Amino acid sequence: MENFMDTLATSVRDAVGPFMAAIPKILGFIVILVIGWVIAALIARGVAAILRTVKFDDLARRFGFSDLVERMGLKGDAAGFIGMITKWFIRIIIDYSNKLWNISQPYVRCSPGKAVQHRRLPTRGRDVLNP
């Protein structure tokens, strides 16, 4: 019975271990994503406010950009539209950089005499050692 309990405990530890090891990365991803989205929204408000201050809407009306924004069915003015594009551009960059940061971290594999850093290259589908 003791051998069974040891085997069960080892199996549970091996099954739950990788998940528990991933929790800090998942939390870091969520924190960076939320902070990035809030910062992107603040920057977008700032861009829209600056554009309204310099009378961008008048210029957009003269060039027909305001008509384009209205035909797209978007609420707001041309400065708000540029702010919205800025917000989503920053959010995409933050999301992409967050994914790159989490995926591109090399992991360490310990061999009997030394630790070797390596990462998987998607183009070759096999492990390649980094110098």
C-alpha positions in Angstrom: 0.0 0.0 0.0 2.9 2.4 0.8 4.3 1.8 -2.7 1.0 2.6 -4.3 0.7 5.9 -2.3 4.3 6.9 -3.3 3.5 6.2 -6.9 0.2 8.2 -6.7 2.0 11.1 -5.0 4.7 11.1 -7.6 2.2 10.9 -10.4 0.2 13.8 -9.0 3.3 15.9 -8.5 4.5 15.2 -12.0 1.1 16.1 -13.4 0.6 19.3 -11.4 4.2 20.4 -11.4 4.3 21.9 -14.9 1.1 23.8 -14.3 2.3 25.2 -11.0 5.6 26.2 -12.7 3.6 28.1 -15.4 1.5 30.1 -13.0 4.1 32.9 -12.6 4.4 33.3 -16.4 0.6 33.4 -16.8 0.2 36.0 -14.1 3.1 38.1 -15.6 1.4 37.9 -19.0 -1.9 39.1 -17.6 -0.3 41.9 -15.6 1.7 43.2 -18.6 -1.3 42.9 -20.8 -3.7 44.8 -18.5 -1.1 47.5 -17.7 -0.3 47.8 -21.5 -4.0 48.1 -22.4 -4.6 50.9 -19.8 -1.5 52.8 -20.9 -2.6 52.4 -24.6 -6.0 53.9 -23.7 -4.4 56.8 -21.9 -2.1 57.5 -24.8 -5.0 57.3 -27.2 -6.9 59.9 -25.1 -3.8 62.1 -25.1 -3.4 61.8 -28.9 -7.0 62.7 -29.5 -6.8 65.6 -27.1 -3.7 67.0 -28.8 -5.3 66.6 -32.2 -8.4 68.4 -31.1 -6.3 71.2 -29.6 -4.5 71.8 -32.9 -7.9 71.7 -34.8 -7.2 68.5 -36.6 -11.0 68.0 -37.2 -11.1 71.2 -39.3 -8.3 69.9 -41.5 -9.8 66.5 -41.7 -13.1 68.0 -42.8 -11.4 70.0 -45.6 -9.7 66.9 -46.9 -12.7 64.7 -46.6 -11.3 62.4 -43.8 -14.3 63.3 -41.5 -16.7 62.1 -44.2 -14.8 58.8 -44.4 -15.0 58.4 -40.6 -18.8 59.1 -40.7 -19.3 56.7 -43.6 -17.6 53.9 -41.7 -20.2 54.3 -39.0 -17.8 55.2 -36.2 -18.9 57.3 -33.3 -16.9 60.4 -32.7 -14.7 62.7 -34.8 -11.6 62.3 -36.9 -9.3 63.0 -33.9 -11.0 60.3 -31.9 -10.6 57.9 -34.8 -6.9 58.6 -35.0 -6.7 58.1 -31.2 -8.6 54.7 -31.5 -6.1 53.6 -34.2 -3.2 54.6 -31.9 -4.7 52.7 -29.0 -5.1 49.5 -31.0 -1.7 49.8 -32.6 -0.1 50.0 -29.2 -2.2 47.2 -27.9 -1.1 44.9 -30.7 2.5 45.8 -30.1 2.2 45.1 -26.4 0.4 41.8 -27.0 3.0 40.7 -29.6 6.0 41.8 -27.5 4.5 40.0 -24.5 4.1 36.8 -26.4 7.7 37.1 -27.8 9.0 37.8 -24.3 7.3 34.7 -22.8 8.1 32.4 -25.7 11.6 33.3 -26.4 13.0 32.8 -22.9 15.5 30.0 -23.2 15.1 27.2 -20.7 18.0 25.4 -19.1 18.5 21.7 -19.5 21.0 20.2 -17.1 23.3 17.5 -18.3 25.6 15.5 -15.9 28.5 18.0 -16.0 27.0 21.3 -17.1 23.9 23.3 -17.8 23.2 24.0 -21.5 20.9 26.7 -22.8 18.9 25.8 -25.9 15.7 26.7 -27.6 13.6 25.1 -30.2 13.7 26.6 -33.7 10.3 26.4 -35.4 11.8 26.2 -38.9 13.8 23.0 -38.3 11.6 21.4 -35.7 14.5 20.1 -33.6 16.5 21.4 -30.7 19.5 23.5 -31.5 22.2 24.4 -28.9 22.9 28.1 -28.5 26.6 29.1 -28.3 
